[in-house]
C-alpha cells in the first residue's frame, strides 16, 4: 500500500509544476523581484540549450521537483522558494555574466549550477569573494577543488594541510553534489586493468587515452595516466578531441590515430556531444581499419547520458536507428543509489511530475542541491549571509541524526531547530569534503546493449576515495 502522505505530496507537486513548466520541463517559473518578501529566490543557472543541454535539462527537472515538494509543505520559515531559471547556452562566459547579474542587480546570491566544469571554473572568483554560493549538480573537475590556490601545487598543499573545525566559518568552496573526477579516473583505471570475466588476462594491458582538451577532459586524463603507469601497464596518448564538434576532420584524425595505436582499448573522456561525434567517426574508421581482436571502448560519464545515445545515432530522430556507442562501456557515479533512503521518495515525486521522462543522472543531484540550500536557510535563519549558509550546509552533513527527503517535513523542522543533522539525500550520503566541497559516490560500469544502458559492475566509493 502506498504511503498516503507521500502520495498527497506528489499530487501537490504535480499541481505546482503544472503551472511552472511544460511537459518538456521548459522554464515558466516567473522571476522573483528584489522587492518580494514572501518568496526566497534560488538561481538555477544551467545549460538548457547548446552542447550540454541534456545535462542541464535533467538538473532543471530535479530542482523543480524539490522546490514544488518543499513549497507543498509550506516552504522555508514561512516563505515559498522561487526558482530564477537562466539558460547559459553552454557558454562559460554567459554563465559568469548571468550569475554576476543575478547577484548584483537582483540580489540572488544562492543558486544551483552551473552544468559544466568549464563554466564552474570561470565563476570561482565570485565564490572566492563570498559574492555567491552555488551547488553544482554536475561539475566535477579537480580544477574546482581550490578556489584560492594559484597553482595545482598550492592546491595539493592546501588539501594536505587544511582541516576544518566544526563551529568555525569554513572557507569558500564550490559545492558539488556529484562525485569528483579523481574518483571517476580511478574507476576508469580499475575497470580497464581488471581481469576480464572467465580469464586471468587483464581487460586492457595497453590503452590509448582520447580526451576532450579542456577543464573536463584534461584532469581526468592525467589522473588516469598516473594510475595506469603505477600499474606498470602501457599508456599511449592523450589524443586531443576539440570541443568544437563541427571540426569533423579533427575527430576523424583522432579516430585514425587510435586505429593505428596497436592497443587493447581506448578510454574516451568527453562530454555527450563530443563523445557521440567522435564515436560516429570511430565507427566509420574502425570499419576498414585493423584493430586488435576484442578491442574495447571505455567511456567516461559523458557516455552515460541519453544525449550520447541519441546524438550517436545514424538518424538522431529515429529511436530504432543504431547508435555509434553500441557495445561501449560507460563509467559514471551512481546517483540513484539503491541503498539510499532518500532516492525512493525522490523518484516517486519525480515520476508523478514527469511520468514519461527518465530522471537521468543529474535530476537527483540537483534535487539534493535545492534541498540542502533550503535546509541551510532554515538552520542559519538567513537568505542573504553567504558564510553563514555555507557553515550551515557543512553542519547538516556531519551530525548524529540522519534526515533527508524521505521525511521532508521532519528534515526542515530539524533544520529550523538546529538539530545535529546528518543529511542523506536522494543521490547519496553527501558528506562534503571540507577542503574541496566534493562528495563521494559509488561508481557503476554500464554497457550499451541494444541502444540501452545495461549495468555490469559496481565500485564501492571506499575503493576509489583517495585524492578526492
N, C-alpha and C positions, 0 to 999 in steps of 0.2 A: 504493500500500500504506500502511495506517495505521501511524503510529509506535507500536510495541509498548509503549514506556514510557508514553506519554501515555494509551493505551488502558487500561493496567493501573491508572494513577492514576484515570482516570474510573470504572473499576469499583469502586475503593476508595471514591471519593466517593459513588457510588450506595449502597454498603453503609452508609456512615456516615450519610448523610441518611435512609436508610430507618428508622433508629432515632431520628432527630432531628426529623423533620417528616412531615406527611402529604402527599399529592399536591397539596394546595392550598397548601402552604407554611405551615401553621399552626404556631406555635411550640410545640415539645415539648422543646427542649433544657433539661435540668434546670439550675436556678440554681446557680452555684458558691457555695461558702461561704467566709467570711473565713478559716477555719482551713485550707482546702485548700491544699496546697503543690505539687500535681502538675499544676495547671492554671493558665492565665493567663486571667482573665476579661476579656472585652470587652463593654461595654454596647452594646446595639442598641436605641436609643430612637427609634421610628418611629411614624408614623400608620398603624396596622393596622386601624382602624375609623374611622367618620366620613367627612367630606367628602374627605379626602386619602388614603384607604386604598389607592387604586390606586398612588400613588407609593410609599407605604410597603411594599406587598406586593412590588413589583419589587425594591426595595432589600434587603428581607429575604432573598429568594431568592439574590441575588448575594452577600450577606455569608455566607450559609450554604455556598455553593459554595466560597468562599475558605477558610473555616475547615476544611471537610472535606478540601480539597486539601492544605492545609498540614499538617493532622493526619495525613493518609495518608502524608506524607513524614517523619513523626517529630516534628512540631511545631516549637517555637522554643526553642533552648537546653535541649532535653530535656524540655520541658513542652508539653502539648497546650493549644490555645486552646479556650475555652468561651464561647459567647455567652450573655449575660444579656439576654434579649429582653423588651422592655417596650413596651406599646401606650400611646401618649399620647392616643388617641381624637381626634386632630386638634384638640387643645385646648392652646394655648401654656402656660397656667398649669399644666396637668398635666405638660407636658414638663419645665418647670423643677423642679417638685416631685419628679418621678421621678429626674431627673439629680442633684439635690441629695441625695436619699435614698440613691441608689446610692453616691455619693461618701462621705457621712458615716457611713452605717450598715454598708455592705458593702465600703467602701474600693475600689470600682470607679471609677476616675477617667479611664480611657481608653474612648472609645466612638465609634460610628458613628451619625450623626444630627445634628439632627432632620430631619424630612422637609420642612419649610417654612421660609421666611424669617421668617414671623411668630413661629414658635416659637424659631428661632435667635436672633432679636433679643432675646428675653426672657432667654436664657441667657448673654448676653455678660458680665454682671458676674461670673459664675463663671469664665469664660475669663480675664477681666482679672486676677482674683485668683489665677491659677495653680492653682485648685482642680480643674480638669478640662481635658482635651484631647480635643476631638471633631473628627471629619472628617465634614462633611455631604455626602451624595451628591446632594443636590437643592436645597439652599437657596442662592440666588444673588443676593439683593438687594444693591445698593450700600450699603444701610443697615448691612451687616455688615462693611464694609471696615475700619473703625477701631473697635477695642473700647475705646479710651481717649480718644476725641475727643468733646467735649460738643456740638459743632455741626458741620454739614456744612462750614462754612468751615475749622474746625480740622482736620477730616479731610482736606480738599483740601490744606491747607498741609503736613500730615504726609506725605501721599503725594508731594508735590512735593520735599520736602527729605530724606526718610529714605533711607538706603542701608545695607543690612545687610552687614557684613564677615564673610566666612567664618571660622569658628573662634570667633566670639563667640556668646553666647547671644542668639538673636533674641527680639523682643518677642512678647507673647501675640497670637495671631490665631485666628480660627475658620477652619480649613482647609476648603476646598470642592473637590470633585473634578468639579463641573460648572461650565461657563463662566459668568462673571458677567453680570448683566442689562444692563450697559452695552454689552456685545458684542451681546446679543440686540436691544436697542433700535436699535443701529446697523444690524444686519441687517434689521430690520423697515423702517427708513427707506430703506435702499438698495434693497430689493426693491420697495417701493411707488413709489420715484422712478425706477426704471429704465424704459427704453423697453420697451413690450410687444412680443412677438415679431412680426416682419413689419411693424413700423411705427416711425416716429420719434417717436411720441407717448409721453409718459410714462404709465406704468401708472395713476398716481394724481396728477393735478395738484392735487387737493384731497382731504383726508382729514378724517374725524372720529374722534377718539380715544375709545374706550369702555373704561373701565378699572375693575378691582376696586379699591375705595378703601381700600387697606391697604399694608403694607410690601412686598408683592409688586407690586401694580399701579401705585402712585403713582410710585416712582422710575423705572420703565421708561417710563411715560407722559411724564414730564418730559424725560428724555433724548431720546425720540422726537420730542417737540415741538421741542426745541432743534435737532435735526438737520434737521427739515423746514423750520423757519424759516430756517436757514442756507442751505438750498437755494432760498430765495425761493418756496416753494410754500405753498399755503393750508392752514391747520390750524384745525379747529374742535374745541370741547370743552376739557377732557375731560368726558365724560358718566359719571357715577358708577354703578357696579354694587355693590349691597350684598352682602357675602359671605353674608348670610343668604338662601339661595335660596328660603325659604318666603315671602318677601315678593314674591310674583309680580307685584303691581301695579307695584312699582318697576321690575322688569325690563321689563314691558310699556311703561311710560312711557319708559324708556331707548330701547327699540326704536322707539317712535313719534318721539322726538326725532331719532334717526338718519334715519328715513324722511323727515323734514321738513328735513333739513340741506342738501339740494341739493349733495351732494359725489359724487366718483367712487368713493370707497372708505371702508370703516370698518376701523379697526385695533382689534381686540378683545384686551385684555390681561387675562386671567383664568385662574384655575386650573380644572381639568376640570369640576368640578361646577357652578361658577358659569357657566363658558363654555357648557356644554351647556344649562343652564336659560335663559340669555339667548338662545341661538340658537333654541331652541324658540319663544320669544316673538317673535324676529325673523322666523322662518318664517311665523308667523300674521299679523304686522303687514304684512310686505312683500307678502303675497299680495293685499292690497287697496290698498296704498299706491302712489304714483307715485314711483319712484326712477329715477335716471339709467340709460339703456341701458348694459349692460355693467358694472353696479355690482359691486364685488368686496369680499369679506370676507377680511381677512388676520388670522390669529390668532397669538398668542404661543405659547410652548412648552406652555401649558396645553391647546391644541388638539391637540398631538401626543402624545396619550395614548389608549390603547384605552378608558379610562374615559370620555373625552369622547364617543367614538363611541357607546358603549353607553348612556350617560345621555341622549344626544341623540335616541335612537330614539323613535318613536311608541309602541312597545311594547318596553320595555327588555329583556325576556327572550326576544324573538323576533329571532334573528340575521338574518332576512330583512327585518325592518322597516326602513323608510327612516330615515336619521339627519338631523337638522337641520343638520349640518355639511357635507352634500353640496355639493361644488363649492368649498368654502372652502380657502384656503391656510393652512398652518401653518409657522412658522419656529422652528427649535429647533437646539440644539447637536448635533453629530454625536458620539454616544457609542458608535458601532460603527464606528470608522474602518477603512476597507479597507487603509490604509497601515500600520496598527499591527501589529507582530509579535506583540503580546500578545493581540489580540482572537480570532484563530482558536483559540488554546489555551483561552481562557476559554469560547468558545462550544461547543467540543467537550465540555468538562466540564459546562457548564450543560445542554446538550441531553441528556447522559447522565443527569443528575439529574432533569431536568424535560422529558421528551420531548414532552409535549403542551401546553407553556406557552411562549409567546413571551417572550423576555427583557425586552422593553420598553426604555425609555431609561435606567433607573436601576439595573438589575442590574449593569452593568459598572462604574458609578461607585462603587457600594457595595462591589463586589468589590475594586476598587483601594484603597478606604479601609482595608479589613481587611488587605490585603497590605502596605500602607505601614506600618501600625501594627506588624505582625509583623516587618517588616524593621527598623524603628526599635528595637523591643525587643531584637532581636539585636545591632544595631550599638551601642546605648548600654549594653547589658547591664544593663538595669533595666526593671522594670514598675511602678515607683512614682514615679520622678522626672520630673515633668511638663516642666520646662525642658529636661532632657537628652534626652527623647524628641522634643520639638519641634525641637531642634537637629539631632538625627539625621535627622528627616524632611527638613528642608531640605538637609542634606548629601547625601542619597541622590538628589537631583534635579538636581545641578549638576556632576557629575563627568565622568570621561572614559570609563568602561567601562559600556556600555549593558547593562542586565539587566532582566528582567521575568518575567511569568508563563509565557512560552514555555519557560523552564527554571527552575522554581521552586526546585529543589534548588540550582542554581548561585547564584540570587539570594540565598537565605538563607545560603548558605555565604560569599558575598562580603560580605554584611552583617555576619556574625559576625567576619570577618577585617578589617573596617574598610576595605574596598577603596573607592577613589574612584569611586562609583557614579553612574550616570545612569539612574534608573528610567523605563522606558517601559511604561505599563500597558495594560490591556485597553481603556480608554476614551480613550487618547491619551497625549501626552507627559508631561503632569502636571508642567509646570515652574511650581511655585508662585511667585507674586509675593511677594517677601519683605516687602512692606509690608502686603499685604491677605490673603494666603492664597488668592488666586484663581488659576485656571488658564485658559489659552486653549484654544479649540476651533474647528474649522471649524463652520460653520452650514449646515444644509440647509433648503431650501424644499420642503415636500411639499404635495400637493393631495389632498383627499378625493374619491375616484372609486370609485363602486360600493361604498361603505361600507368602503373600504380606503385606506391612505395610499400615494400614488404619488410617488416622488422626482422633482422637477422641476429643481432648481438647487442649486449649492453655492457658498458664500462661503468663501474661504480665511481662516484666522484672521488672517493678515497684513493683510487688507483691513479688519478690524474692531477690531484690537487697539490702540485708543487709549483712554485713560482707564480701563483695567482696574485 
